[in-house]
Amino acid sequence: MLVTRDLQDPLISVPAVLTFGVFDGLHLGHQLIMNSVVERSRSLGLAATVVTFDPHPRAVLHPDTAPALLQTFEQKMESMRDLGIDQVVILPFNNALSQMSAESFLTDIIFGRLDAREVYLGRGFAFGHSRAGRFELLKQFADNLNRVATEVPEVSVRGHRVSSTMVRRLLAAGRVNLARRMLGRAYEIEGRVIEGHKLGKAKLGYATANLKATNCVIPGPGVYVTLTRWRERLDRSVTNVGHRPTFGGDPDLSVETHIFDVDAELYGEKISVQFLHRLRGEKKFESIEALSRQIENDSGQAANYFKKAARRSALRNQTE
C-alpha cells in the first residue's frame, strides 16, 4: 500500500475510486465506506484510494476541543491495508488547507489531481472552508463531470449510531464489549513496557507488564480480559487499568497486564493489548493479601471467559 504525504507524488495511481475523511478508529461505518471503494475499484481496475488528513482538523482549528484519537497513525494505516486499500494520500492539515473552499477541494484535488471516477462519502460528512461542502455539492460536481458520487449510509449497533465519538464514550465507561462490536474488532492499545513499582511479582505473586501506551484513548479504570501481543505471540491475559488505590494511588493512569503462563522479561519491548471484556471496576483493598486473592479470582474469571469463547468458536465451526 502506498502511503504518501505529497499530493504530487508520481507514484500515485490515477484515475481512482476514492473516499475522503478523517476515519478515526476505522469503525464499522468507515469499513462500509472503504469496502465499497475496494469493491468498485476492483471492478473497474482502478486504485482503491483514501484521502485523509493529519493532524485531525480540529487539532488545528479548535485545539481545546480536539478529540483524543482512537488509533495511532501506524494502526490506522495497518487497518486500511487490511481492508484492501491500495493507496493513502495524506493531506497535511494546516491553516492554508482549512481556507480552501469546498469547490476548490473538489476541483483541484478530488476530481483534478486524483481524477476520481467514483467517490464514496460517509453520510453527513462536511468538507472545505467552514465545512461548507456537503454530499449534495459532491453529487453536483460528479454529475457535471459524468462521474459517480455515492453517500454511504450510517451503521447502527444495538440501536446506537456507530461513530468515533460513541466509541470513545463507550471506552471511557469501560464498555469494551459494545465498543468491540462497533469497531468490528477488539480495541487495541500499544506501547512499550516500562519499569513500574515492581510490586506485582514480589508482593502479589503475579508478574505484570507495565505499559506506557502510545494511544491517546485508554479504557476506563477497571480489570479486563485481554489478549496481549508480544514477540510475534498473542497470549491470554488480564489487564488492570487504574490509579493503584491499594498502594496509595497514582495521579497517572497505569496499564498493567498479567500474561498467563509467561514469566519473561519484557522491559523496553513493544507490546499491544486487546480489550475483550470488563470484569469489574477498580477498587481499593484493605490489604495486599486481599488484593492478591482478588487478582487470583480475576485470573480465574478471565480463564473461564477464554474457555467459553473457545467452546463457542468450536460450535460455530461445527455448524458451518
Phi and psi restraints in degrees (value plus and minus 20) as a CYANA .aco file:
   2 LEU   PHI     -99.3   -59.3
   2 LEU   PSI     109.1   149.1
   3 VAL   PHI    -143.1  -103.1
   3 VAL   PSI      98.2   138.2
   4 THR   PHI    -158.0  -118.0
   4 THR   PSI     125.7   165.7
   5 ARG   PHI    -125.0   -85.0
   5 ARG   PSI     -13.4    26.6
   6 ASP   PHI    -131.3   -91.3
   6 ASP   PSI      89.4   129.4
   7 LEU   PHI     -82.5   -42.5
   7 LEU   PSI     -42.8    -2.8
   8 GLN   PHI    -115.4   -75.4
   8 GLN   PSI     -10.9    29.1
   9 ASP   PHI     -75.2   -35.2
   9 ASP   PSI     102.4   142.4
  10 PRO   PHI     -86.5   -46.5
  10 PRO   PSI     -34.1     5.9
  11 LEU   PHI    -100.4   -60.4
  11 LEU   PSI     -30.6     9.4
  12 ILE   PHI     -85.2   -45.2
  12 ILE   PSI     108.2   148.2
  13 SER   PHI    -109.6   -69.6
  13 SER   PSI     105.6   145.6
  14 VAL   PHI    -152.7  -112.7
  14 VAL   PSI     133.7   173.7
  15 PRO   PHI     -87.9   -47.9
  15 PRO   PSI     153.3   193.3
  16 ALA   PHI    -160.3  -120.3
  16 ALA   PSI     139.6   179.6
  17 VAL   PHI    -126.3   -86.3
  17 VAL   PSI     107.6   147.6
  18 LEU   PHI    -166.0  -126.0
  18 LEU   PSI     149.0   189.0
  19 THR   PHI    -157.2  -117.2
  19 THR   PSI     141.2   181.2
  20 PHE   PHI    -161.5  -121.5
  20 PHE   PSI     127.7   167.7
  21 GLY   PHI     142.1   182.1
  21 GLY   PSI    -195.6  -155.6
  22 VAL   PHI    -104.8   -64.8
  22 VAL   PSI     -65.1   -25.1
  23 PHE   PHI      40.0    80.0
  23 PHE   PSI      26.4    66.4
  24 ASP   PHI     -91.3   -51.3
  24 ASP   PSI     100.1   140.1
  25 GLY   PHI      72.4   112.4
  25 GLY   PSI     -40.2    -0.2
  26 LEU   PHI      26.2    66.2
  26 LEU   PSI      38.8    78.8
  27 HIS   PHI     -97.9   -57.9
  27 HIS   PSI    -195.0  -155.0
  28 LEU   PHI     -79.6   -39.6
  28 LEU   PSI     -54.9   -14.9
  29 GLY   PHI     -83.0   -43.0
  29 GLY   PSI     -65.9   -25.9
  30 HIS   PHI     -83.1   -43.1
  30 HIS   PSI     -60.2   -20.2
  31 GLN   PHI     -84.1   -44.1
  31 GLN   PSI     -56.8   -16.8
  32 LEU   PHI     -82.1   -42.1
  32 LEU   PSI     -61.1   -21.1
  33 ILE   PHI     -82.8   -42.8
  33 ILE   PSI     -69.1   -29.1
  34 MET   PHI     -90.1   -50.1
  34 MET   PSI     -53.4   -13.4
  35 ASN   PHI     -82.4   -42.4
  35 ASN   PSI     -57.0   -17.0
  36 SER   PHI     -84.3   -44.3
  36 SER   PSI     -63.1   -23.1
  37 VAL   PHI     -82.6   -42.6
  37 VAL   PSI     -66.0   -26.0
  38 VAL   PHI     -84.7   -44.7
  38 VAL   PSI     -64.9   -24.9
  39 GLU   PHI     -80.4   -40.4
  39 GLU   PSI     -66.3   -26.3
  40 ARG   PHI     -91.3   -51.3
  40 ARG   PSI     -55.6   -15.6
  41 SER   PHI     -85.2   -45.2
  41 SER   PSI     -57.6   -17.6
  42 ARG   PHI     -87.3   -47.3
  42 ARG   PSI     -57.9   -17.9
  43 SER   PHI     -86.2   -46.2
  43 SER   PSI     -56.2   -16.2
  44 LEU   PHI    -114.2   -74.2
  44 LEU   PSI     -28.7    11.3
  45 GLY   PHI      52.4    92.4
  45 GLY   PSI       9.9    49.9
  46 LEU   PHI    -134.7   -94.7
  46 LEU   PSI     151.7   191.7
  47 ALA   PHI    -101.7   -61.7
  47 ALA   PSI     108.4   148.4
  48 ALA   PHI     -95.5   -55.5
  48 ALA   PSI      96.2   136.2
  49 THR   PHI    -144.8  -104.8
  49 THR   PSI     119.1   159.1
  50 VAL   PHI    -139.4   -99.4
  50 VAL   PSI     110.5   150.5
  51 VAL   PHI    -128.3   -88.3
  51 VAL   PSI     101.6   141.6
  52 THR   PHI    -155.5  -115.5
  52 THR   PSI     157.8   197.8
  53 PHE   PHI    -145.7  -105.7
  53 PHE   PSI     123.8   163.8
  54 ASP   PHI    -168.0  -128.0
  54 ASP   PSI     106.1   146.1
  55 PRO   PHI     -93.5   -53.5
  55 PRO   PSI    -199.8  -159.8
  56 HIS   PHI     -76.5   -36.5
  56 HIS   PSI     112.4   152.4
  57 PRO   PHI     -69.9   -29.9
  57 PRO   PSI     -59.1   -19.1
  58 ARG   PHI     -89.9   -49.9
  58 ARG   PSI     -42.7    -2.7
  59 ALA   PHI     -87.1   -47.1
  59 ALA   PSI     -43.4    -3.4
  60 VAL   PHI    -113.5   -73.5
  60 VAL   PSI     -65.0   -25.0
  61 LEU   PHI    -104.8   -64.8
  61 LEU   PSI     -57.4   -17.4
  62 HIS   PHI    -159.6  -119.6
  62 HIS   PSI      48.3    88.3
  63 PRO   PHI     -78.5   -38.5
  63 PRO   PSI     -48.2    -8.2
  64 ASP   PHI     -89.2   -49.2
  64 ASP   PSI     -42.7    -2.7
  65 THR   PHI    -137.3   -97.3
  65 THR   PSI      -7.3    32.7
  66 ALA   PHI     -85.1   -45.1
  66 ALA   PSI     115.8   155.8
  67 PRO   PHI     -94.3   -54.3
  67 PRO   PSI     130.5   170.5
  68 ALA   PHI     -92.2   -52.2
  68 ALA   PSI     113.3   153.3
  69 LEU   PHI    -101.2   -61.2
  69 LEU   PSI     123.0   163.0
  70 LEU   PHI     -98.5   -58.5
  70 LEU   PSI     -47.0    -7.0
  71 GLN   PHI    -147.5  -107.5
  71 GLN   PSI     131.5   171.5
  72 THR   PHI     -94.1   -54.1
  72 THR   PSI     145.9   185.9
  73 PHE   PHI     -78.7   -38.7
  73 PHE   PSI     -63.2   -23.2
  74 GLU   PHI     -84.1   -44.1
  74 GLU   PSI     -60.4   -20.4
  75 GLN   PHI     -83.5   -43.5
  75 GLN   PSI     -61.2   -21.2
  76 LYS   PHI     -83.3   -43.3
  76 LYS   PSI     -64.2   -24.2
  77 MET   PHI     -83.9   -43.9
  77 MET   PSI     -60.6   -20.6
  78 GLU   PHI     -83.0   -43.0
  78 GLU   PSI     -60.1   -20.1
  79 SER   PHI     -85.2   -45.2
  79 SER   PSI     -61.5   -21.5
  80 MET   PHI     -84.7   -44.7
  80 MET   PSI     -60.1   -20.1
  81 ARG   PHI     -81.2   -41.2
  81 ARG   PSI     -62.9   -22.9
  82 ASP   PHI     -84.1   -44.1
  82 ASP   PSI     -48.9    -8.9
  83 LEU   PHI     -99.5   -59.5
  83 LEU   PSI     -28.3    11.7
  84 GLY   PHI      77.6   117.6
  84 GLY   PSI      -8.6    31.4
  85 ILE   PHI     -86.7   -46.7
  85 ILE   PSI     117.4   157.4
  86 ASP   PHI    -109.9   -69.9
  86 ASP   PSI     -54.4   -14.4
  87 GLN   PHI    -171.9  -131.9
  87 GLN   PSI     123.1   163.1
  88 VAL   PHI    -142.5  -102.5
  88 VAL   PSI     101.6   141.6
  89 VAL   PHI    -124.5   -84.5
  89 VAL   PSI      95.2   135.2
  90 ILE   PHI    -119.1   -79.1
  90 ILE   PSI      98.3   138.3
  91 LEU   PHI    -113.4   -73.4
  91 LEU   PSI      97.3   137.3
  92 PRO   PHI     -82.0   -42.0
  92 PRO   PSI      95.9   135.9
  93 PHE   PHI    -104.4   -64.4
  93 PHE   PSI      97.7   137.7
  94 ASN   PHI    -159.3  -119.3
  94 ASN   PSI    -196.5  -156.5
  95 ASN   PHI     -83.2   -43.2
  95 ASN   PSI     -54.2   -14.2
  96 ALA   PHI     -85.2   -45.2
  96 ALA   PSI     -65.6   -25.6
  97 LEU   PHI     -86.6   -46.6
  97 LEU   PSI     -54.2   -14.2
  98 SER   PHI     -85.7   -45.7
  98 SER   PSI     -41.5    -1.5
  99 GLN   PHI    -108.7   -68.7
  99 GLN   PSI     -27.7    12.3
 100 MET   PHI     -90.1   -50.1
 100 MET   PSI     110.6   150.6
 101 SER   PHI     -88.9   -48.9
 101 SER   PSI     138.2   178.2
 102 ALA   PHI     -81.2   -41.2
 102 ALA   PSI     -57.7   -17.7
 103 GLU   PHI     -83.8   -43.8
 103 GLU   PSI     -63.5   -23.5
 104 SER   PHI     -88.1   -48.1
 104 SER   PSI     -56.2   -16.2
 105 PHE   PHI     -79.9   -39.9
 105 PHE   PSI     -63.5   -23.5
 106 LEU   PHI     -91.7   -51.7
 106 LEU   PSI     -63.3   -23.3
 107 THR   PHI     -89.0   -49.0
 107 THR   PSI     -67.2   -27.2
 108 ASP   PHI    -102.9   -62.9
 108 ASP   PSI     -56.9   -16.9
 109 ILE   PHI    -126.5   -86.5
 109 ILE   PSI     -79.8   -39.8
 110 ILE   PHI     -87.5   -47.5
 110 ILE   PSI     -75.1   -35.1
 111 PHE   PHI    -115.5   -75.5
 111 PHE   PSI     -26.8    13.2
 112 GLY   PHI    -114.7   -74.7
 112 GLY   PSI    -110.5   -70.5
 113 ARG   PHI     -77.1   -37.1
 113 ARG   PSI     -60.3   -20.3
 114 LEU   PHI    -113.3   -73.3
 114 LEU   PSI     -28.1    11.9
 115 ASP   PHI      27.9    67.9
 115 ASP   PSI      31.4    71.4
 116 ALA   PHI     -85.3   -45.3
 116 ALA   PSI     107.1   147.1
 117 ARG   PHI    -111.1   -71.1
 117 ARG   PSI     -52.8   -12.8
 118 GLU   PHI    -159.3  -119.3
 118 GLU   PSI     118.9   158.9
 119 VAL   PHI    -148.4  -108.4
 119 VAL   PSI     112.6   152.6
 120 TYR   PHI    -137.1   -97.1
 120 TYR   PSI     104.5   144.5
 121 LEU   PHI    -146.6  -106.6
 121 LEU   PSI     118.7   158.7
 122 GLY   PHI     -87.1   -47.1
 122 GLY   PSI     126.5   166.5
 123 ARG   PHI     -82.2   -42.2
 123 ARG   PSI     110.9   150.9
 124 GLY   PHI      65.4   105.4
 124 GLY   PSI     -22.3    17.7
 125 PHE   PHI     -90.1   -50.1
 125 PHE   PSI     116.8   156.8
 126 ALA   PHI    -138.3   -98.3
 126 ALA   PSI     127.7   167.7
 127 PHE   PHI    -167.5  -127.5
 127 PHE   PSI     146.9   186.9
 128 GLY   PHI      63.8   103.8
 128 GLY   PSI     154.8   194.8
 129 HIS   PHI     -75.4   -35.4
 129 HIS   PSI     111.3   151.3
 130 SER   PHI      38.8    78.8
 130 SER   PSI       2.3    42.3
 131 ARG   PHI      34.1    74.1
 131 ARG   PSI      20.3    60.3
 132 ALA   PHI     -99.4   -59.4
 132 ALA   PSI     -41.4    -1.4
 133 GLY   PHI    -103.9   -63.9
 133 GLY   PSI     111.0   151.0
 134 ARG   PHI    -147.7  -107.7
 134 ARG   PSI     157.0   197.0
 135 PHE   PHI     -78.2   -38.2
 135 PHE   PSI     -56.6   -16.6
 136 GLU   PHI     -78.3   -38.3
 136 GLU   PSI     -58.8   -18.8
 137 LEU   PHI     -88.0   -48.0
 137 LEU   PSI     -64.0   -24.0
 138 LEU   PHI     -77.7   -37.7
 138 LEU   PSI     -64.7   -24.7
 139 LYS   PHI     -83.3   -43.3
 139 LYS   PSI     -59.3   -19.3
 140 GLN   PHI     -82.9   -42.9
 140 GLN   PSI     -65.8   -25.8
 141 PHE   PHI     -83.1   -43.1
 141 PHE   PSI     -64.2   -24.2
 142 ALA   PHI     -82.3   -42.3
 142 ALA   PSI     -64.7   -24.7
 143 ASP   PHI     -81.9   -41.9
 143 ASP   PSI     -61.5   -21.5
 144 ASN   PHI     -84.4   -44.4
 144 ASN   PSI     -48.1    -8.1
 145 LEU   PHI    -119.0   -79.0
 145 LEU   PSI     -14.0    26.0
 146 ASN   PHI      38.9    78.9
 146 ASN   PSI      19.3    59.3
 147 ARG   PHI    -131.0   -91.0
 147 ARG   PSI    -199.7  -159.7
 148 VAL   PHI    -135.6   -95.6
 148 VAL   PSI     113.9   153.9
 149 ALA   PHI    -150.5  -110.5
 149 ALA   PSI     107.4   147.4
 150 THR   PHI    -148.3  -108.3
 150 THR   PSI     111.6   151.6
 151 GLU   PHI    -112.5   -72.5
 151 GLU   PSI     100.3   140.3
 152 VAL   PHI    -105.6   -65.6
 152 VAL   PSI     111.6   151.6
 153 PRO   PHI     -88.6   -48.6
 153 PRO   PSI     140.4   180.4
 154 GLU   PHI     -91.7   -51.7
 154 GLU   PSI     141.1   181.1
 155 VAL   PHI    -135.1   -95.1
 155 VAL   PSI     118.2   158.2
 156 SER   PHI    -140.1  -100.1
 156 SER   PSI     126.5   166.5
 157 VAL   PHI    -150.7  -110.7
 157 VAL   PSI     101.3   141.3
 158 ARG   PHI      31.9    71.9
 158 ARG   PSI      20.6    60.6
 159 GLY   PHI      61.0   101.0
 159 GLY   PSI     -18.4    21.6
 160 HIS   PHI    -128.4   -88.4
 160 HIS   PSI     112.6   152.6
 161 ARG   PHI     -86.9   -46.9
 161 ARG   PSI     110.1   150.1
 162 VAL   PHI     -95.6   -55.6
 162 VAL   PSI     104.6   144.6
 163 SER   PHI    -173.8  -133.8
 163 SER   PSI     140.8   180.8
 164 SER   PHI     -82.9   -42.9
 164 SER   PSI     -57.9   -17.9
 165 THR   PHI     -81.8   -41.8
 165 THR   PSI     -64.1   -24.1
 166 MET   PHI     -84.3   -44.3
 166 MET   PSI     -60.7   -20.7
 167 VAL   PHI     -82.1   -42.1
 167 VAL   PSI     -62.3   -22.3
 168 ARG   PHI     -81.6   -41.6
 168 ARG   PSI     -61.5   -21.5
 169 ARG   PHI     -84.0   -44.0
 169 ARG   PSI     -62.5   -22.5
 170 LEU   PHI     -83.7   -43.7
 170 LEU   PSI     -63.1   -23.1
 171 LEU   PHI     -84.8   -44.8
 171 LEU   PSI     -60.8   -20.8
 172 ALA   PHI     -81.5   -41.5
 172 ALA   PSI     -51.1   -11.1
 173 ALA   PHI    -107.7   -67.7
 173 ALA   PSI     -19.5    20.5
 174 GLY   PHI      59.7    99.7
 174 GLY   PSI     -10.8    29.2
 175 ARG   PHI    -106.9   -66.9
 175 ARG   PSI      46.4    86.4
 176 VAL   PHI     -91.2   -51.2
 176 VAL   PSI     -43.6    -3.6
 177 ASN   PHI     -84.3   -44.3
 177 ASN   PSI     -70.7   -30.7
 178 LEU   PHI     -88.8   -48.8
 178 LEU   PSI     -56.7   -16.7
 179 ALA   PHI     -79.9   -39.9
 179 ALA   PSI     -59.3   -19.3
 180 ARG   PHI     -83.0   -43.0
 180 ARG   PSI     -59.2   -19.2
 181 ARG   PHI     -86.0   -46.0
 181 ARG   PSI     -57.9   -17.9
 182 MET   PHI     -92.5   -52.5
 182 MET   PSI     -50.9   -10.9
 183 LEU   PHI    -103.6   -63.6
 183 LEU   PSI     -41.7    -1.7
 184 GLY   PHI      56.7    96.7
 184 GLY   PSI      -7.1    32.9
 185 ARG   PHI    -187.5  -147.5
 185 ARG   PSI     145.8   185.8
 186 ALA   PHI     -90.5   -50.5
 186 ALA   PSI     120.6   160.6
 187 TYR   PHI     -87.2   -47.2
 187 TYR   PSI     116.1   156.1
 188 GLU   PHI    -150.6  -110.6
 188 GLU   PSI     113.6   153.6
 189 ILE   PHI    -137.1   -97.1
 189 ILE   PSI     133.0   173.0
 190 GLU   PHI    -155.9  -115.9
 190 GLU   PSI     142.9   182.9
 191 GLY   PHI     149.7   189.7
 191 GLY   PSI    -182.4  -142.4
 192 ARG   PHI    -135.6   -95.6
 192 ARG   PSI     129.4   169.4
 193 VAL   PHI     -99.6   -59.6
 193 VAL   PSI     106.7   146.7
 194 ILE   PHI    -137.0   -97.0
 194 ILE   PSI     145.6   185.6
 195 GLU   PHI     -94.1   -54.1
 195 GLU   PSI     110.4   150.4
 196 GLY   PHI    -121.7   -81.7
 196 GLY   PSI    -164.4  -124.4
 197 HIS   PHI    -107.8   -67.8
 197 HIS   PSI     -19.4    20.6
 198 LYS   PHI      35.6    75.6
 198 LYS   PSI      22.0    62.0
 199 LEU   PHI    -122.6   -82.6
 199 LEU   PSI     -37.7     2.3
 200 GLY   PHI     -76.4   -36.4
 200 GLY   PSI     -83.9   -43.9
 201 LYS   PHI     -97.6   -57.6
 201 LYS   PSI     -56.2   -16.2
 202 ALA   PHI     -87.4   -47.4
 202 ALA   PSI     -63.6   -23.6
 203 LYS   PHI    -128.1   -88.1
 203 LYS   PSI     -45.0    -5.0
 204 LEU   PHI    -127.5   -87.5
 204 LEU   PSI     -35.9     4.1
 205 GLY   PHI      62.0   102.0
 205 GLY   PSI      -9.6    30.4
 206 TYR   PHI    -149.9  -109.9
 206 TYR   PSI      98.8   138.8
 207 ALA   PHI     -92.4   -52.4
 207 ALA   PSI     115.6   155.6
 208 THR   PHI    -150.1  -110.1
 208 THR   PSI     131.1   171.1
 209 ALA   PHI    -123.2   -83.2
 209 ALA   PSI     101.5   141.5
 210 ASN   PHI    -110.8   -70.8
 210 ASN   PSI      91.2   131.2
 211 LEU   PHI    -116.3   -76.3
 211 LEU   PSI     106.6   146.6
 212 LYS   PHI    -115.3   -75.3
 212 LYS   PSI      80.1   120.1
 213 ALA   PHI     -97.1   -57.1
 213 ALA   PSI     124.2   164.2
 214 THR   PHI    -112.5   -72.5
 214 THR   PSI     -36.3     3.7
 215 ASN   PHI     -91.6   -51.6
 215 ASN   PSI     127.0   167.0
 216 CYS   PHI    -100.7   -60.7
 216 CYS   PSI     -48.5    -8.5
 217 VAL   PHI    -125.2   -85.2
 217 VAL   PSI     100.8   140.8
 218 ILE   PHI    -135.8   -95.8
 218 ILE   PSI     115.1   155.1
 219 PRO   PHI     -75.6   -35.6
 219 PRO   PSI     133.1   173.1
 220 GLY   PHI     -80.5   -40.5
 220 GLY   PSI     140.3   180.3
 221 PRO   PHI     -72.4   -32.4
 221 PRO   PSI     119.8   159.8
 222 GLY   PHI     136.7   176.7
 222 GLY   PSI    -197.1  -157.1
 223 VAL   PHI    -133.4   -93.4
 223 VAL   PSI     112.2   152.2
 224 TYR   PHI    -148.8  -108.8
 224 TYR   PSI     127.5   167.5
 225 VAL   PHI     -98.6   -58.6
 225 VAL   PSI     108.8   148.8
 226 THR   PHI    -159.1  -119.1
 226 THR   PSI     147.9   187.9
 227 LEU   PHI    -139.5   -99.5
 227 LEU   PSI     115.8   155.8
 228 THR   PHI    -137.4   -97.4
 228 THR   PSI     107.5   147.5
 229 ARG   PHI    -119.1   -79.1
 229 ARG   PSI     104.4   144.4
 230 TRP   PHI    -175.9  -135.9
 230 TRP   PSI     121.3   161.3
 231 ARG   PHI      25.7    65.7
 231 ARG   PSI      27.4    67.4
 232 GLU   PHI      46.6    86.6
 232 GLU   PSI      -6.7    33.3
 233 ARG   PHI    -130.8   -90.8
 233 ARG   PSI     138.2   178.2
 234 LEU   PHI    -152.4  -112.4
 234 LEU   PSI      87.4   127.4
 235 ASP   PHI    -137.7   -97.7
 235 ASP   PSI     133.2   173.2
 236 ARG   PHI     -86.4   -46.4
 236 ARG   PSI     125.7   165.7
 237 SER   PHI    -178.2  -138.2
 237 SER   PSI     148.4   188.4
 238 VAL   PHI    -150.5  -110.5
 238 VAL   PSI     116.4   156.4
 239 THR   PHI    -147.5  -107.5
 239 THR   PSI     113.9   153.9
 240 ASN   PHI    -125.0   -85.0
 240 ASN   PSI     107.3   147.3
 241 VAL   PHI    -134.5   -94.5
 241 VAL   PSI     103.9   143.9
 242 GLY   PHI     151.4   191.4
 242 GLY   PSI    -182.5  -142.5
 243 HIS   PHI    -135.3   -95.3
 243 HIS   PSI      -4.1    35.9
 244 ARG   PHI      32.8    72.8
 244 ARG   PSI      36.7    76.7
 245 PRO   PHI     -84.2   -44.2
 245 PRO   PSI     -49.9    -9.9
 246 THR   PHI     -85.6   -45.6
 246 THR   PSI     -45.9    -5.9
 247 PHE   PHI    -124.0   -84.0
 247 PHE   PSI       8.4    48.4
 248 GLY   PHI      78.8   118.8
 248 GLY   PSI     -35.7     4.3
 249 GLY   PHI      68.5   108.5
 249 GLY   PSI     117.2   157.2
 250 ASP   PHI    -136.5   -96.5
 250 ASP   PSI     120.4   160.4
 251 PRO   PHI     -86.6   -46.6
 251 PRO   PSI     -52.2   -12.2
 252 ASP   PHI    -110.8   -70.8
 252 ASP   PSI     126.6   166.6
 253 LEU   PHI     -93.2   -53.2
 253 LEU   PSI     110.8   150.8
 254 SER   PHI    -130.3   -90.3
 254 SER   PSI     131.5   171.5
 255 VAL   PHI    -145.3  -105.3
 255 VAL   PSI      89.6   129.6
 256 GLU   PHI    -141.3  -101.3
 256 GLU   PSI     104.0   144.0
 257 THR   PHI    -136.5   -96.5
 257 THR   PSI     110.0   150.0
 258 HIS   PHI    -124.3   -84.3
 258 HIS   PSI      94.0   134.0
 259 ILE   PHI    -109.8   -69.8
 259 ILE   PSI     105.2   145.2
 260 PHE   PHI     -79.2   -39.2
 260 PHE   PSI     115.1   155.1
 261 ASP   PHI      37.7    77.7
 261 ASP   PSI       8.9    48.9
 262 VAL   PHI    -149.3  -109.3
 262 VAL   PSI     111.5   151.5
 263 ASP   PHI    -151.3  -111.3
 263 ASP   PSI      21.5    61.5
 264 ALA   PHI    -109.2   -69.2
 264 ALA   PSI     135.3   175.3
 265 GLU   PHI    -103.9   -63.9
 265 GLU   PSI      96.5   136.5
 266 LEU   PHI    -136.2   -96.2
 266 LEU   PSI     -15.1    24.9
 267 TYR   PHI     -73.8   -33.8
 267 TYR   PSI     109.6   149.6
 268 GLY   PHI      67.2   107.2
 268 GLY   PSI     -29.3    10.7
 269 GLU   PHI    -105.9   -65.9
 269 GLU   PSI     131.3   171.3
 270 LYS   PHI    -106.7   -66.7
 270 LYS   PSI     107.0   147.0
 271 ILE   PHI    -154.5  -114.5
 271 ILE   PSI     146.7   186.7
 272 SER   PHI    -156.6  -116.6
 272 SER   PSI     129.9   169.9
 273 VAL   PHI    -145.6  -105.6
 273 VAL   PSI     106.0   146.0
 274 GLN   PHI    -123.2   -83.2
 274 GLN   PSI     106.7   146.7
 275 PHE   PHI    -114.4   -74.4
 275 PHE   PSI      98.0   138.0
 276 LEU   PHI    -123.3   -83.3
 276 LEU   PSI     -60.3   -20.3
 277 HIS   PHI    -180.8  -140.8
 277 HIS   PSI     119.7   159.7
 278 ARG   PHI    -112.9   -72.9
 278 ARG   PSI     105.8   145.8
 279 LEU   PHI    -106.2   -66.2
 279 LEU   PSI     -62.6   -22.6
 280 ARG   PHI    -187.2  -147.2
 280 ARG   PSI     149.3   189.3
 281 GLY   PHI    -103.3   -63.3
 281 GLY   PSI     151.8   191.8
 282 GLU   PHI     -98.6   -58.6
 282 GLU   PSI     122.1   162.1
 283 LYS   PHI    -167.7  -127.7
 283 LYS   PSI     139.9   179.9
 284 LYS   PHI    -114.1   -74.1
 284 LYS   PSI     109.9   149.9
 285 PHE   PHI    -120.6   -80.6
 285 PHE   PSI     132.3   172.3
 286 GLU   PHI     -93.9   -53.9
 286 GLU   PSI     -36.1     3.9
 287 SER   PHI    -176.7  -136.7
 287 SER   PSI     142.5   182.5
 288 ILE   PHI     -84.6   -44.6
 288 ILE   PSI     -54.8   -14.8
 289 GLU   PHI     -83.4   -43.4
 289 GLU   PSI     -61.6   -21.6
 290 ALA   PHI     -84.9   -44.9
 290 ALA   PSI     -59.3   -19.3
 291 LEU   PHI     -84.7   -44.7
 291 LEU   PSI     -61.8   -21.8
 292 SER   PHI     -81.0   -41.0
 292 SER   PSI     -61.0   -21.0
 293 ARG   PHI     -84.8   -44.8
 293 ARG   PSI     -58.4   -18.4
 294 GLN   PHI     -87.1   -47.1
 294 GLN   PSI     -59.3   -19.3
 295 ILE   PHI     -82.3   -42.3
 295 ILE   PSI     -59.6   -19.6
 296 GLU   PHI     -82.3   -42.3
 296 GLU   PSI     -61.1   -21.1
 297 ASN   PHI     -85.3   -45.3
 297 ASN   PSI     -63.0   -23.0
 298 ASP   PHI     -79.7   -39.7
 298 ASP   PSI     -63.6   -23.6
 299 SER   PHI     -83.3   -43.3
 299 SER   PSI     -59.2   -19.2
 300 GLY   PHI     -83.7   -43.7
 300 GLY   PSI     -62.5   -22.5
 301 GLN   PHI     -84.1   -44.1
 301 GLN   PSI     -59.6   -19.6
 302 ALA   PHI     -84.6   -44.6
 302 ALA   PSI     -62.0   -22.0
 303 ALA   PHI     -81.0   -41.0
 303 ALA   PSI     -61.2   -21.2
 304 ASN   PHI     -84.3   -44.3
 304 ASN   PSI     -57.3   -17.3
 305 TYR   PHI     -79.3   -39.3
 305 TYR   PSI     -66.2   -26.2
 306 PHE   PHI     -87.2   -47.2
 306 PHE   PSI     -55.9   -15.9
 307 LYS   PHI     -83.9   -43.9
 307 LYS   PSI     -65.0   -25.0
 308 LYS   PHI     -84.9   -44.9
 308 LYS   PSI     -59.5   -19.5
 309 ALA   PHI     -83.6   -43.6
 309 ALA   PSI     -58.9   -18.9
 310 ALA   PHI     -85.3   -45.3
 310 ALA   PSI     -59.6   -19.6
 311 ARG   PHI     -86.2   -46.2
 311 ARG   PSI     -61.3   -21.3
 312 ARG   PHI     -82.6   -42.6
 312 ARG   PSI     -61.3   -21.3
 313 SER   PHI     -84.1   -44.1
 313 SER   PSI     -62.1   -22.1
 314 ALA   PHI     -84.1   -44.1
 314 ALA   PSI     -59.3   -19.3
 315 LEU   PHI     -85.3   -45.3
 315 LEU   PSI     -61.8   -21.8
 316 ARG   PHI     -81.9   -41.9
 316 ARG   PSI     -61.6   -21.6
 317 ASN   PHI     -83.2   -43.2
 317 ASN   PSI     -54.8   -14.8
 318 GLN   PHI     -91.3   -51.3
 318 GLN   PSI     -49.9    -9.9
 319 THR   PHI    -111.2   -71.2
 319 THR   PSI     -28.6    11.4
